[in-house]
Amino acid sequence: MRTFRALDEIPADFGPTILTVGNFDGVHLAHTHVLNEISRRGREQGKRSMAVSFEPHPSRVLRPGMGPRLITPTKEKLELIEATKIDATLVLPFTVDLSELTPGEFASRILKDYLRASEVHEGANFRFGHRASGDVRSLKEFGMKMGFEVTVYPEMRVHGESVSSSRIRTLLKDGEAGRARHLLGRAFSIQSSVEAGRGFGAKYTVPTVNLAAYDELVPKHGVYVTRTRVGEECFDSVTNVGNRPTFGADSFAIESHLMNFHPMEITEATRVEIHFLKRLRGEIKFPSVEALREQIARDVRTAQRYFGLVAAKSSPK
């Protein structure tokens, strides 16, 4: 997949394109359905398929300090989009000037002139242009005038819930990692590196990994059954997200206890990815470190039962 970060990076002969425009935060099931469709349509017609996204998230420009924490930062978002096999993603810098384009100007300048759209695919709640004044009805009208077709997808629902980035954020803030997983089509995950100053040596010998500072969306504080990938290895794990009240205030951490751990090479460049599967409990302030250790042992046993049940369900009958 090619990634463009400005309109003038797109080759003049790149189009015509079959495209979709959106923030794609989370790259959830509804997003991947549309992305797979434009990829398929592109292959059928011998045209380029393209996703058009924005950086930063528009609300961070229009309402500074009030924008949502992201389900998927740009790097992870692009990796997930690439998995759909589309040809390119345009990460369009979102500016105040861009936000002031009328819906007609956006359709004419961006979709028609720069991207040479032949088809535009969007969800039914798609909005665009200044003050989000354009909708799919006006997009269809522009398409008729400017020579591109518009395909509109109805709201997707899974287990009775609307598949949307805002709904997924709410579920994660409530600790509902399992329900969020149904809408994402995969476990919610975060990627970072190991916290600096943890005593890297020739071998990392402690079965607990603390994640470096992470500024985007994390699930509700508490303890979760997780899978943690450290470099190229993946461990069943139990992860605490929160302020570690047993150790005092202002000690926020994302800390994974790795099961079946073995000493391994870890550096500050080693990537860590934590997949959140199920919330076990909220934060507890224990009377002593020993009491905390006993609870962690109980959490590990609960996680082991969870993974055992998963393995039993997935084994051939």
Backbone torsions as a table, in degrees:
resi	resn	phi	psi	omega
1	MET	NA	132.9	175.4
2	ARG	-87.9	142.9	178.2
3	THR	-120.2	122.5	176.0
4	PHE	-108.5	142.4	-179.0
5	ARG	-118.7	12.0	174.6
6	ALA	-161.6	153.5	-178.9
7	LEU	-62.3	-36.7	-176.6
8	ASP	-77.4	-1.8	173.1
9	GLU	-81.9	-15.0	-175.9
10	ILE	-78.6	123.7	179.8
11	PRO	-59.6	146.5	-177.9
12	ALA	-60.8	-27.9	-177.5
13	ASP	-99.3	17.4	-175.4
14	PHE	-70.2	-39.8	-176.1
15	GLY	-79.3	-175.9	1.6
16	PRO	-71.1	157.5	-174.8
17	THR	-121.3	152.4	167.9
18	ILE	-113.0	116.8	-166.0
19	LEU	-136.9	167.2	172.7
20	THR	-140.2	143.9	-177.4
21	VAL	-116.0	135.1	176.5
22	GLY	176.3	174.4	175.8
23	ASN	-80.7	-31.0	177.3
24	PHE	56.6	31.5	179.1
25	ASP	-69.8	123.2	-177.2
26	GLY	95.8	-25.0	-175.2
27	VAL	42.1	61.1	-175.0
28	HIS	-83.4	-174.0	-172.9
29	LEU	-59.9	-39.0	179.2
30	ALA	-67.1	-40.6	176.4
31	HIS	-60.7	-49.5	-175.0
32	THR	-66.1	-29.8	176.6
33	HIS	-62.8	-47.3	179.6
34	VAL	-66.2	-43.3	-179.5
35	LEU	-62.6	-40.7	177.0
36	ASN	-64.5	-36.7	179.6
37	GLU	-67.3	-43.4	-179.4
38	ILE	-70.2	-30.8	174.9
39	SER	-63.5	-45.0	179.2
40	ARG	-63.9	-44.4	-179.4
41	ARG	-63.4	-38.5	178.3
42	GLY	-62.4	-44.1	179.3
43	ARG	-64.5	-41.0	-179.7
44	GLU	-61.8	-39.0	-172.4
45	GLN	-101.4	-1.5	-177.8
46	GLY	67.3	32.7	178.8
47	LYS	-117.1	165.8	-178.5
48	ARG	-86.3	134.3	175.5
49	SER	-97.4	139.3	-173.7
50	MET	-146.0	138.2	169.2
51	ALA	-103.0	136.2	177.2
52	VAL	-113.4	114.7	-179.5
53	SER	-120.7	-177.6	-175.3
54	PHE	-133.9	147.8	173.9
55	GLU	-145.0	127.1	-3.5
56	PRO	-71.6	176.4	175.1
57	HIS	-55.2	132.3	-175.8
58	PRO	-49.9	-37.8	-177.6
59	SER	-66.1	-22.9	178.2
60	ARG	-73.6	-22.0	176.1
61	VAL	-88.5	-43.3	-174.8
62	LEU	-79.8	-28.3	178.9
63	ARG	-134.7	73.0	-176.2
64	PRO	-52.6	133.8	179.8
65	GLY	82.5	-4.7	-176.9
66	MET	-119.2	-0.4	-178.9
67	GLY	-67.4	155.4	-178.7
68	PRO	-71.5	149.7	167.5
69	ARG	-71.6	139.8	-169.7
70	LEU	-81.5	140.9	171.6
71	ILE	-69.4	-41.6	178.7
72	THR	-132.6	109.5	171.8
73	PRO	-57.7	164.9	-170.1
74	THR	-55.0	-44.1	-177.9
75	LYS	-58.6	-49.2	-179.7
76	GLU	-68.0	-36.4	178.4
77	LYS	-60.5	-45.1	-180.0
78	LEU	-64.3	-36.7	177.5
79	GLU	-62.8	-41.9	-179.7
80	LEU	-69.9	-39.0	177.4
81	ILE	-64.8	-41.5	-179.2
82	GLU	-60.0	-31.5	-179.4
83	ALA	-64.1	-17.2	178.5
84	THR	-82.6	-4.3	175.9
85	LYS	72.4	22.1	173.9
86	ILE	-73.3	164.5	-173.6
87	ASP	-78.9	-34.7	-173.4
88	ALA	-157.8	155.9	169.7
89	THR	-127.2	132.5	172.1
90	LEU	-101.6	115.6	174.9
91	VAL	-95.5	96.1	-171.8
92	LEU	-83.8	123.0	177.2
93	PRO	-60.2	123.0	-178.1
94	PHE	-91.2	121.0	-177.8
95	THR	-127.6	168.4	175.9
96	VAL	-61.4	-40.8	179.1
97	ASP	-59.3	-43.7	178.5
98	LEU	-63.4	-39.2	-177.8
99	SER	-65.8	-20.7	-177.0
100	GLU	-90.9	-2.2	173.7
101	LEU	-64.7	133.8	174.2
102	THR	-68.8	162.2	175.9
103	PRO	-53.7	-40.5	179.7
104	GLY	-65.7	-39.2	178.7
105	GLU	-67.0	-40.2	178.7
106	PHE	-63.1	-45.4	179.9
107	ALA	-63.4	-42.6	-176.6
108	SER	-73.8	-52.0	-174.4
109	ARG	-74.5	-46.0	-173.2
110	ILE	-85.8	-58.4	-173.3
111	LEU	-70.3	-46.4	-174.5
112	LYS	-82.0	-55.3	-170.7
113	ASP	-77.0	-52.1	-175.9
114	TYR	-77.8	-45.4	-171.2
115	LEU	-97.0	-10.5	177.5
116	ARG	50.2	50.8	-176.7
117	ALA	-65.7	133.4	169.8
118	SER	-105.4	-26.3	174.6
119	GLU	-142.0	141.0	174.7
120	VAL	-125.4	125.8	-176.7
121	HIS	-114.2	125.7	-176.3
122	GLU	-144.8	156.3	172.2
123	GLY	-73.1	161.2	-173.9
124	ALA	-63.5	-24.3	-177.8
125	ASN	-96.4	15.5	-178.0
126	PHE	-63.3	133.9	175.7
127	ARG	-130.7	148.9	-178.5
128	PHE	-156.6	166.4	179.3
129	GLY	82.4	177.2	-175.6
130	HIS	-54.4	128.9	-178.6
131	ARG	55.2	28.2	179.0
132	ALA	52.3	39.6	-175.2
133	SER	-82.3	-12.4	176.9
134	GLY	-93.2	145.9	177.2
135	ASP	-133.6	-174.0	-175.5
136	VAL	-67.3	-28.1	177.9
137	ARG	-65.9	-47.0	179.3
138	SER	-69.1	-32.6	177.2
139	LEU	-61.5	-41.1	177.2
140	LYS	-63.3	-39.6	179.0
141	GLU	-64.0	-42.5	177.2
142	PHE	-64.6	-38.6	179.4
143	GLY	-60.6	-41.3	178.9
144	MET	-62.9	-37.4	-179.3
145	LYS	-77.5	-33.0	-170.2
146	MET	-104.4	-3.3	172.1
147	GLY	91.4	23.9	172.3
148	PHE	-126.1	148.3	178.3
149	GLU	-87.6	152.0	179.5
150	VAL	-123.6	126.2	174.7
151	THR	-110.9	127.8	-177.6
152	VAL	-112.7	131.9	-178.3
153	TYR	-104.4	132.9	179.0
154	PRO	-69.1	163.5	177.6
155	GLU	-56.2	134.4	175.3
156	MET	-93.9	136.7	177.1
157	ARG	-127.8	140.4	178.0
158	VAL	-130.5	125.6	-177.2
159	HIS	52.2	37.8	177.5
160	GLY	80.5	1.4	-177.3
161	GLU	-110.7	141.7	176.9
162	SER	-68.2	131.9	177.6
163	VAL	-85.5	103.0	-179.3
164	SER	-150.7	155.7	178.8
165	SER	-62.4	-40.6	-178.1
166	SER	-65.1	-39.1	178.9
167	ARG	-66.8	-39.9	179.2
168	ILE	-64.4	-42.3	177.1
169	ARG	-58.2	-44.4	-179.3
170	THR	-61.9	-44.5	-179.9
171	LEU	-61.0	-43.5	-179.1
172	LEU	-67.8	-38.4	176.7
173	LYS	-64.1	-25.2	177.1
174	ASP	-90.5	1.5	-179.6
175	GLY	81.4	9.8	-176.0
176	GLU	-86.7	66.6	-177.0
177	ALA	-63.9	-37.1	-179.7
178	GLY	-66.1	-43.0	179.3
179	ARG	-68.7	-38.2	176.0
180	ALA	-61.5	-36.2	180.0
181	ARG	-60.0	-38.8	179.6
182	HIS	-61.7	-36.7	-176.9
183	LEU	-82.1	-31.8	178.4
184	LEU	-76.5	-30.1	-173.5
185	GLY	84.4	9.8	178.4
186	ARG	-167.6	169.1	177.2
187	ALA	-71.2	140.3	172.3
188	PHE	-62.5	138.2	-179.2
189	SER	-140.6	158.6	172.4
190	ILE	-129.5	146.7	-179.8
191	GLN	-121.5	139.1	174.2
192	SER	-161.9	-156.9	175.2
193	SER	-122.7	175.2	177.9
194	VAL	-72.8	141.8	-178.5
195	GLU	-55.2	132.9	179.2
196	ALA	-63.7	149.8	177.2
197	GLY	80.8	18.0	180.0
198	ARG	-91.8	12.9	174.6
199	GLY	79.6	50.9	176.6
200	PHE	-62.9	135.5	175.5
201	GLY	-137.5	-160.0	178.1
202	ALA	-63.4	-34.6	177.5
203	LYS	-133.5	143.4	175.2
204	TYR	-96.1	117.0	-168.8
205	THR	-113.1	-0.1	-178.2
206	VAL	-100.4	130.0	-175.4
207	PRO	-78.6	20.0	178.1
208	THR	-122.3	126.7	-179.6
209	VAL	-114.3	124.8	174.3
210	ASN	-99.2	128.2	-179.4
211	LEU	-76.7	145.3	173.0
212	ALA	-64.4	166.7	-178.5
213	ALA	-49.8	134.9	-177.4
214	TYR	-132.9	121.8	-170.1
215	ASP	-101.3	-3.8	-179.2
216	GLU	-98.1	-163.7	-170.2
217	LEU	-65.8	132.5	170.6
218	VAL	-125.0	154.7	179.3
219	PRO	-71.7	168.3	179.9
220	LYS	-51.1	141.1	180.0
221	HIS	-52.9	138.3	179.6
222	GLY	154.9	-167.5	-177.2
223	VAL	-114.0	134.3	-173.6
224	TYR	-128.6	148.6	163.7
225	VAL	-77.8	128.4	-174.3
226	THR	-139.7	168.9	162.4
227	ARG	-120.2	132.8	-176.0
228	THR	-120.1	121.3	175.8
229	ARG	-95.7	124.0	177.7
230	VAL	-116.5	109.2	-173.0
231	GLY	62.3	-119.5	-178.6
232	GLU	-101.5	3.9	-177.6
233	GLU	-111.3	146.0	-178.6
234	CYS	-120.3	133.6	-178.0
235	PHE	-122.4	140.3	163.6
236	ASP	-63.8	145.1	-172.2
237	SER	-156.2	166.4	170.4
238	VAL	-122.8	127.7	-173.3
239	THR	-121.9	132.2	173.8
240	ASN	-101.1	130.0	173.7
241	VAL	-116.7	117.6	177.9
242	GLY	155.9	-161.3	-169.9
243	ASN	-97.0	5.0	178.7
244	ARG	47.5	64.6	-173.2
245	PRO	-59.1	-24.7	178.8
246	THR	-63.0	-27.0	-176.5
247	PHE	-100.1	5.4	178.0
248	GLY	104.5	177.8	-175.3
249	ALA	-77.5	165.4	173.6
250	ASP	56.8	44.1	178.7
251	SER	-128.1	42.2	-177.3
252	PHE	-56.1	137.3	178.5
253	ALA	-153.2	154.3	167.0
254	ILE	-115.7	108.1	-166.6
255	GLU	-127.6	122.3	-178.2
256	SER	-109.9	127.9	171.8
257	HIS	-92.9	115.8	-174.5
258	LEU	-87.6	124.3	176.9
259	MET	-86.3	150.8	-177.6
260	ASN	55.5	37.3	-177.0
261	PHE	-74.2	150.4	170.0
262	HIS	-137.7	149.8	178.4
263	PRO	-54.9	139.3	-175.2
264	MET	-152.3	163.6	178.4
265	GLU	-76.0	126.4	174.5
266	ILE	-138.5	132.1	174.9
267	THR	-125.3	178.5	178.2
268	GLU	-66.8	-15.8	178.8
269	ALA	-89.7	-9.1	-178.5
270	THR	-67.6	127.1	179.7
271	ARG	-85.7	139.7	177.8
272	VAL	-121.4	132.3	177.2
273	GLU	-129.8	125.2	-178.8
274	ILE	-110.3	124.7	178.3
275	HIS	-104.3	121.8	-175.2
276	PHE	-93.4	118.5	-173.8
277	LEU	-103.6	-42.9	-174.6
278	LYS	-158.3	136.1	177.2
279	ARG	-83.5	129.6	-179.9
280	LEU	-92.4	-44.8	-174.7
281	ARG	-166.1	169.3	174.4
282	GLY	-84.0	-178.5	177.7
283	GLU	-72.8	144.2	178.1
284	ILE	-132.4	137.0	172.4
285	LYS	-92.2	112.6	-177.0
286	PHE	-90.2	152.5	-178.2
287	PRO	-70.8	-17.4	-178.7
288	SER	-156.5	162.9	176.0
289	VAL	-64.1	-34.9	179.3
290	GLU	-63.4	-40.7	177.3
291	ALA	-63.9	-37.0	176.4
292	LEU	-63.4	-44.1	179.6
293	ARG	-60.9	-39.4	179.0
294	GLU	-63.9	-39.6	178.3
295	GLN	-67.2	-40.5	177.6
296	ILE	-59.6	-40.4	178.0
297	ALA	-61.3	-40.0	177.5
298	ARG	-66.6	-40.7	178.1
299	ASP	-61.4	-40.6	179.6
300	VAL	-63.6	-42.9	178.3
301	ARG	-62.5	-39.9	176.9
302	THR	-63.1	-42.9	178.5
303	ALA	-63.9	-39.0	178.6
304	GLN	-62.0	-40.6	176.7
305	ARG	-63.5	-41.3	178.6
306	TYR	-58.6	-50.9	-178.0
307	PHE	-66.2	-32.6	176.3
308	GLY	-63.8	-42.2	178.2
309	LEU	-65.9	-40.6	177.4
310	VAL	-60.4	-44.9	-179.4
311	ALA	-64.1	-39.3	-179.8
312	ALA	-65.9	-39.3	179.6
313	LYS	-68.0	-32.3	-175.5
314	SER	-90.1	-10.2	-179.1
315	SER	-74.7	146.2	180.0
316	PRO	-62.7	142.7	-178.8
317	LYS	-77.1	NA	NA
